[in-house]
Amino acid sequence: MDISYEDFLVNLARVRERIAAVCSAAGRPVESVRILAVTKTHPMEAALFALRAGLAGAGENRVQEALEKIALCPDPAVRWELIGHLQSNKANKAAAVFARVQSVDRIELAQKLDRAAAAVGRVLPVLLQINAGDDPAKFGANCADAPALLEAALKCPALKVEGLMTIAPLAPDNPDVVRKCFARLRETRNALAKQFNVQLPELSMGMTDDMDTAVKEGSTLVRVGTALFGKRG
């Protein structure tokens, strides 16, 4: 690791201060927002730092990288989450090792994960990835296709749909684009919950650069890497 655990704790305190400030301004309880440490491209020890500090889990982008870290990790209590795009041919491996898959973006993938989870005798928590910013560079179902995706996922007995996830467009010169993306995900979640009469409590949105806006718009889980561990290797 390029940073010590003590440095990590200093960084974590700063992230928590940012979240607390936004929650206070928005009238939200600070405990309504959790931090997922994004450990992709960082050594396995980053996940142990997160676990030791009591964070929600460790977020990985690639199945193979995560499998290598899981094999090395001495503590089975680490809660590994897949936050990156999942190819259908990796569904079996993903369903077996991840505590949750946040990137279910198409019906075919939901059905493959369902079969894979059933085969290993578990119910797999998932989030549906929605491209709420209509960004052609991002994965995720369109908001218009979200009802069909949720309907299909709800028919999968080995999946537990816990909410939605999105990645905002890169728009450093136009923060309103980011805000509208997060607001749209929240509105989509609310509409889906009402339409299907289900609870979808998790809104995974916001990263190091845009977590303040995400929390203001209702995020329950921010995915933070750089602000905790420094720039990726």
C-alpha positions in Angstrom: 0.0 0.0 0.0 1.2 3.5 -0.8 -0.5 4.9 2.3 -0.5 3.7 5.9 -3.6 2.8 7.8 -3.3 6.0 9.8 -3.3 8.0 6.6 -6.3 6.1 5.4 -8.1 7.0 8.6 -7.3 10.7 8.1 -8.7 10.4 4.5 -11.8 8.6 5.8 -12.5 11.3 8.4 -12.4 13.9 5.6 -14.9 11.9 3.5 -17.2 11.5 6.5 -17.0 15.3 7.2 -18.0 16.0 3.6 -21.0 13.6 3.9 -22.0 15.0 7.3 -22.0 18.6 6.0 -24.3 17.7 3.1 -26.6 15.6 5.2 -26.9 18.5 7.7 -27.7 21.0 5.0 -30.2 18.6 3.4 -31.8 17.6 6.7 -30.8 14.0 6.3 -29.5 11.8 9.1 -25.8 11.1 8.5 -26.2 7.4 9.2 -28.5 7.2 6.1 -25.4 7.4 3.9 -22.8 4.6 3.8 -19.4 4.5 2.2 -18.3 1.7 -0.1 -14.5 1.7 -0.4 -13.5 1.2 -4.0 -10.5 -1.0 -3.9 -10.1 -1.6 -7.7 -6.4 -1.4 -8.8 -5.3 -1.2 -5.2 -3.7 -4.1 -3.3 -5.8 -6.5 -1.4 -4.7 -4.7 1.8 -7.0 -1.8 0.9 -10.0 -4.1 1.6 -8.6 -5.0 5.0 -8.2 -1.2 5.8 -11.9 -0.7 4.9 -13.0 -3.7 7.0 -10.9 -2.6 9.9 -12.5 0.9 9.8 -16.0 -0.6 9.6 -16.9 0.4 6.1 -19.7 -1.2 4.1 -17.4 -3.4 1.9 -14.9 -3.4 -0.9 -15.9 -2.4 -4.4 -14.2 -4.1 -7.4 -14.6 -3.4 -11.1 -13.3 -6.6 -12.6 -14.2 -10.2 -11.7 -10.7 -11.6 -12.3 -8.9 -8.9 -10.2 -11.4 -9.5 -7.4 -10.9 -13.3 -7.5 -7.1 -12.8 -7.2 -7.6 -10.5 -4.1 -10.2 -12.8 -2.5 -7.8 -15.7 -2.8 -5.2 -13.7 -1.0 -7.4 -12.2 1.6 -6.9 -13.7 5.1 -10.2 -12.4 6.4 -13.5 -13.9 5.1 -15.5 -11.0 6.7 -14.6 -8.7 3.8 -17.8 -8.0 1.8 -16.8 -7.8 -1.8 -19.1 -6.0 -4.2 -18.9 -5.9 -8.0 -19.5 -2.3 -9.2 -18.1 -2.7 -12.8 -19.6 -4.0 -16.0 -20.3 -7.7 -15.9 -19.9 -9.8 -19.0 -22.4 -12.6 -19.2 -19.7 -15.3 -19.4 -18.5 -14.2 -16.0 -21.9 -14.5 -14.3 -21.2 -17.9 -12.7 -18.0 -16.7 -11.0 -19.6 -13.4 -9.9 -22.6 -15.1 -8.4 -20.4 -17.4 -6.4 -18.0 -14.9 -4.8 -19.6 -11.4 -4.5 -21.7 -10.3 -1.6 -23.6 -8.1 -4.1 -23.5 -7.3 -7.8 -24.3 -3.6 -8.4 -24.1 -3.7 -12.2 -27.2 -5.7 -13.4 -28.0 -3.7 -16.6 -29.9 -6.2 -18.8 -32.5 -8.9 -18.5 -30.2 -11.6 -19.9 -27.6 -10.9 -17.2 -30.2 -11.0 -14.5 -31.4 -14.4 -15.6 -27.9 -15.8 -15.9 -27.0 -14.6 -12.4 -30.3 -16.1 -11.1 -29.4 -19.5 -12.5 -25.8 -19.2 -11.2 -26.8 -18.2 -7.7 -29.4 -21.0 -7.6 -26.8 -23.5 -8.6 -24.6 -22.6 -5.6 -27.6 -22.4 -3.2 -27.7 -18.7 -2.5 -29.9 -15.7 -3.0 -27.7 -13.0 -4.5 -28.4 -9.3 -3.6 -28.2 -7.1 -6.7 -28.7 -3.5 -7.8 -30.0 -2.6 -11.2 -27.6 -0.3 -13.1 -29.5 2.6 -14.8 -27.9 5.0 -17.2 -29.8 7.9 -15.7 -27.6 10.5 -17.4 -28.2 9.0 -20.9 -24.4 8.9 -21.3 -23.3 6.9 -24.3 -20.0 6.2 -22.6 -21.6 4.5 -19.6 -23.3 1.1 -19.1 -26.8 0.8 -17.7 -30.3 0.3 -18.8 -32.2 3.4 -20.0 -34.7 4.8 -17.6 -37.5 3.8 -20.1 -36.3 0.2 -20.0 -36.0 0.1 -16.2 -39.5 -1.3 -15.6 -38.9 -4.2 -17.9 -35.6 -4.9 -16.3 -37.0 -4.8 -12.7 -40.0 -6.9 -13.7 -37.6 -9.6 -15.1 -35.3 -9.4 -12.0 -38.2 -9.7 -9.6 -39.2 -13.0 -11.3 -35.7 -14.4 -10.5 -36.1 -16.3 -7.2 -32.3 -16.4 -6.6 -31.9 -12.7 -6.9 -32.8 -10.0 -4.3 -33.2 -6.6 -5.9 -32.1 -4.0 -3.3 -32.2 -0.8 -5.4 -30.6 1.0 -8.2 -27.1 2.2 -9.2 -25.8 4.8 -11.6 -22.6 6.5 -12.8 -23.0 10.2 -13.6 -21.6 11.7 -16.8 -18.3 13.5 -16.6 -19.3 17.1 -16.7 -16.8 19.2 -14.7 -18.0 22.4 -16.3 -21.7 21.7 -15.9 -22.5 20.4 -12.5 -26.2 20.5 -13.2 -25.8 17.6 -15.6 -24.6 15.5 -12.7 -27.3 16.7 -10.4 -30.0 15.9 -12.9 -28.6 12.4 -13.3 -28.8 11.7 -9.6 -32.2 13.2 -9.3 -33.5 11.2 -12.2 -32.2 8.0 -10.6 -34.1 8.8 -7.4 -37.2 9.6 -9.3 -36.9 6.4 -11.3 -36.5 4.4 -8.1 -39.6 6.1 -6.5 -41.7 5.4 -9.6 -40.6 1.7 -9.8 -41.2 1.1 -6.1 -44.7 2.5 -6.6 -45.4 0.6 -9.8 -44.3 -2.8 -8.6 -45.2 -2.2 -4.9 -41.6 -3.2 -3.8 -39.0 -1.7 -1.5 -35.9 -0.4 -3.3 -34.0 1.2 -0.5 -30.5 1.4 -2.0 -29.4 4.3 -4.2 -25.8 3.7 -5.1 -24.6 6.9 -6.6 -21.7 9.3 -6.2 -18.0 8.9 -6.2 -15.0 11.0 -5.0 -15.7 14.0 -7.2 -19.5 14.1 -7.1 -20.5 12.5 -3.8 -21.7 15.8 -2.3 -24.2 16.2 -5.1 -25.2 12.5 -4.9 -25.9 12.8 -1.1 -27.9 15.9 -1.7 -30.0 14.1 -4.2 -30.6 11.0 -2.0 -27.7 8.6 -2.3 -27.6 5.9 0.3 -24.2 4.5 -0.8 -21.2 6.5 -2.2 -18.5 4.5 -3.9 -15.2 6.2 -2.9 -11.7 5.2 -4.0 -9.4 8.1 -4.7 -10.4 10.1 -1.7 -9.6 7.2 0.6 -6.6 5.5 -1.0 -5.1 8.1 -3.4 -4.8 7.9 -7.1 -5.1 4.4 -8.6 -2.0 2.5 -9.7 
